[in-house]
Amino acid sequence: MNKQPNVLDWGVEELATLNLGDERRNQRLRLLVSQLAPQPAASLPQALPDQAALKAAYRFFDNTGFEEQDIIASHLLQTYQRCHQVALVLAVQDTSEIDYTEHYATTGLGHLATAKQRGLLLHTTIAFTADGLPLGLLGQQQWSRDLAQLGKRARRKQLPISEKESNKWLVGLQSTNLAAAQAADTRFIAVADREADIYELLAAPREANCELLIRACRIRNVAGGEHLYESVAQTQPVARVVVQVPARNHKPARQAELAVRYHQVELKPTSRKQAALSLYAVLAEELAPPSKAEAVSWLLLTTMPLQSSNDALQMLEWYSVRWGIEVWHKVLKSGCKVEQRQPADFERLVRMIAVYSLVAWRVQYATMLARSGPEMSCEVVLERAEWEALYCAVHRVAMPPRGAPSLAQAIHWLGQLGGFSGRKSDGEPGVTSIWRGLQRLRDLTTMYVIMRPPGDVGKD
């Protein structure tokens, strides 16, 4: 009798409309993501139950009958549904390097920052709620750079935007527009960092329920003969706000008090073919930065009309949600270890990244869902056998309770398995402790099911 725990059924639900050209492929992917999600850091031989499953997984990634976009297509539809259920979606897009410099056998890769670095670029758009819950991917692009183009920046600047790498931002906005069209009653705000300060993006067509919130970095001219920064900086502050500056580059976390200003501006076009743009700018600058510390300074551009200091502060709050995509990248790289996989070529790698992108989202979603909906049953994330095994392991008892614990409680226990101490000063478990906890929970659940009497698991 097979006593292995049932795999999570979330893969079946999330990929219900999957179409890879063959139902056997569809079933394989649904099973694969369900098997990988509980142990995202494991290698394929570690994660899969037997040699047959392992060979089937390798055949799946070897298959050229579908593209990486086909892998995430069903998930995108589910994301649209989740977006439809909320009033506001922050569509955050960002780029990350997938570094494969040490994987000499993997072919088809391009250069990264230097000729010696090899890998690919990953640009993803993720939908977040205002409190940071990731609703899912809205789009994803993967590509490798041509080494022959390295060092030819001046020539690339002469190309139309459609032929530049920066076109990724417009493609990301198209993904957001598509989602906005599918959820017309939801307000979408496309959020991006300084790299997205591109005139073509600011001027790009948008759905009526889609706005932009972009961090500015360029010296732009505005009507009246001034530069963008000066035109906002000379206005009176409308508010002060204290923000947490996270630890970075061996510098400790700290608090910073910012003065906030906002101003309506008219950007002058960068070419004769473009029209002027009327936008609002929000400037938040640190008042008294510590010595040798880089002062906090945010200059944001938005298509949304701002009428008050509260509106300006709202822009800062929404932009801060952008940090969530950095967390997702961390889960993908450190939790799912995509830079340590060993596919033979670029095509296999992009398919593998697409699969692990779904797994990374699931880990982050479970972590944040416990914060936004703590009283939910943990069975929205865990199978009954899993939470029973989790309870017994943490409490060192033989019998679990009859009713499922709350999601918040289960996530705390899962974090404990992953090294989270749970002290009051520690806050909530983060994604690192969650993916480590999931790794341990898989083994605990397997042993729990084996040791229980037949038919006893999940019995009320």
C-alpha positions, 0 to 999 in steps of 0.5 A, spaced: 500 500 500 502 506 498 502 511 504 506 517 501 502 523 503 498 526 497 501 532 493 498 539 494 492 540 490 494 547 488 497 545 482 491 542 479 487 548 481 492 553 479 493 550 472 486 548 471 486 551 464 493 549 462 494 547 455 501 544 453 499 541 447 498 534 450 494 532 456 499 528 459 504 534 459 499 538 462 498 532 468 506 532 468 506 539 470 501 540 475 504 534 479 511 537 478 509 544 481 505 540 487 511 536 488 516 541 488 513 547 492 513 543 499 521 542 498 523 548 493 530 548 495 531 540 493 534 538 487 530 534 482 532 527 485 531 529 492 524 532 490 521 527 486 519 520 489 522 515 485 526 514 478 520 514 474 518 521 476 525 523 475 525 521 468 518 524 467 521 531 469 527 531 465 523 529 459 518 535 461 524 540 461 527 537 454 520 537 451 520 542 445 513 542 444 511 548 448 514 555 450 515 557 457 509 562 456 505 556 455 507 554 462 505 560 466 499 561 461 494 558 466 497 561 472 496 568 469 488 567 468 488 565 475 492 571 477 486 575 473 481 572 477 484 574 484 485 581 481 478 581 480 476 580 487 480 586 490 479 594 489 486 595 487 492 592 484 500 594 484 503 591 478 510 591 480 515 589 474 523 588 475 529 585 472 534 580 475 540 577 472 540 569 473 548 568 473 550 561 470 557 563 470 560 557 473 555 552 469 560 552 463 556 546 460 550 550 459 549 552 452 546 558 449 547 563 454 549 570 453 553 576 457 551 579 463 554 585 466 561 583 463 563 579 458 566 574 463 559 573 466 554 568 463 547 567 464 540 570 462 535 576 464 529 575 467 523 581 467 517 579 471 511 583 472 507 581 479 500 583 482 500 585 489 495 588 493 496 594 497 498 590 503 503 586 499 500 580 498 502 577 491 496 575 487 501 572 482 505 573 475 502 578 470 507 576 465 514 574 464 520 575 459 527 571 459 532 573 454 540 572 453 544 578 450 548 577 444 556 578 446 557 581 440 553 587 442 557 588 448 560 595 449 556 598 443 551 602 447 552 608 443 549 604 437 544 601 441 541 608 443 540 610 436 535 604 435 527 605 436 525 603 443 522 596 440 529 594 438 532 596 445 532 592 451 528 597 455 522 595 451 521 590 456 518 595 460 513 597 455 511 589 454 511 589 462 505 595 461 502 591 456 501 585 461 498 590 466 494 592 461 491 585 459 490 584 466 486 591 467 482 589 461 480 582 464 478 586 471 475 592 469 472 594 476 479 593 479 484 599 479 491 597 477 497 601 478 504 599 474 510 600 479 517 600 477 524 603 479 528 608 476 530 604 470 523 604 468 524 612 467 523 612 460 519 617 456 516 612 451 513 608 457 510 614 461 507 616 454 504 609 452 497 607 452 494 605 458 487 602 459 482 606 463 483 603 469 491 603 469 495 608 472 503 609 472 507 610 478 515 610 476 521 612 480 525 618 476 532 618 475 533 622 469 534 630 468 528 632 465 526 639 462 519 641 464 515 647 462 518 654 465 525 652 463 526 648 469 529 641 471 524 636 474 527 636 480 528 643 481 521 644 480 519 640 485 524 641 490 522 649 491 515 647 493 514 647 500 513 641 504 506 638 505 508 633 510 513 629 514 514 621 514 518 616 518 520 610 514 525 604 516 531 604 511 533 596 511 540 594 512 544 593 506 551 593 504 553 591 511 550 598 513 545 597 519 537 598 518 535 605 521 530 610 521 529 616 516 525 622 517 523 625 510 520 631 508 515 630 502 513 635 497 508 634 490 507 638 484 504 638 478 509 638 472 509 638 464 515 634 462 518 636 455 518 631 450 525 628 448 524 628 441 519 632 436 515 626 435 513 626 442 508 630 445 509 633 452 506 629 458 502 632 464 504 628 470 505 629 478 511 628 481 512 626 489 519 628 492 521 625 499 528 627 502 531 625 508 532 631 513 538 629 517 541 623 514 547 620 519 554 622 517 557 617 511 550 615 510 547 616 503 541 620 504 534 617 502 531 621 496 525 618 492 522 622 486 516 619 483 512 620 477 505 618 477 499 619 472 494 620 478 492 627 480 494 629 487 490 633 491 493 633 498 498 631 502 495 624 503 495 623 496 502 624 496 504 620 502 499 614 499 504 614 493 510 613 497 506 607 501 504 604 494 511 605 491 514 601 497 510 595 495 515 594 490 520 591 495 515 585 494 518 583 487 525 583 490 523 578 496 520 574 490 527 574 486 530 572 493 525 566 494 527 564 486 534 564 487 536 562 494 529 558 496 528 555 489 536 555 487 535 556 480 542 559 479 544 552 482 540 547 477 544 544 471 540 544 465 544 543 458 542 549 454 538 556 455 531 553 452 531 548 458 533 553 463 527 558 461 522 552 462 525 550 468 525 558 471 518 558 469 516 552 473 520 555 479 517 562 478 510 559 480 513 555 486 517 561 488 510 565 488 506 560 492 512 560 497 511 568 498 503 567 497 503 563 503 507 567 507 504 573 506 497 570 506 498 569 513 499 576 515 493 579 511 488 573 513 491 570 519 484 567 521 483 563 515 484 555 516 491 553 514 488 548 509 488 554 504 495 552 504 497 545 507 494 538 506 491 535 512 496 530 513 501 536 512 498 540 518 497 534 522 504 532 521 506 539 523 502 540 529 505 533 532 512 535 530 512 542 533 508 540 539 512 533 540 505 529 541 502 523 537 495 526 536 493 532 532 487 536 534 481 535 530 480 542 527 485 545 523 489 551 526 489 558 523 493 559 517 497 564 522 499 559 527 501 554 522 505 559 518 509 560 525 510 553 526 512 552 519 517 558 520 519 554 527 521 548 523 525 553 518 529 556 524 524 562 526 525 563 533 518 566 534 520 571 539 515 577 540 521 582 537 522 577 531 515 579 528 512 574 523 516 569 519 519 571 513 520 567 506 527 564 508 524 560 514 518 558 510 522 555 505 526 551 510 520 549 514 517 546 507 523 542 506 523 539 513 515 538 513 515 534 506 520 529 510 516 529 516 509 528 513 512 522 509 514 519 516 507 521 519 503 518 514 507 511 514 507 511 522 499 512 522 495 506 522 491 505 515 486 510 514 487 514 520 490 520 517 485 526 516 480 522 520 475 526 525 
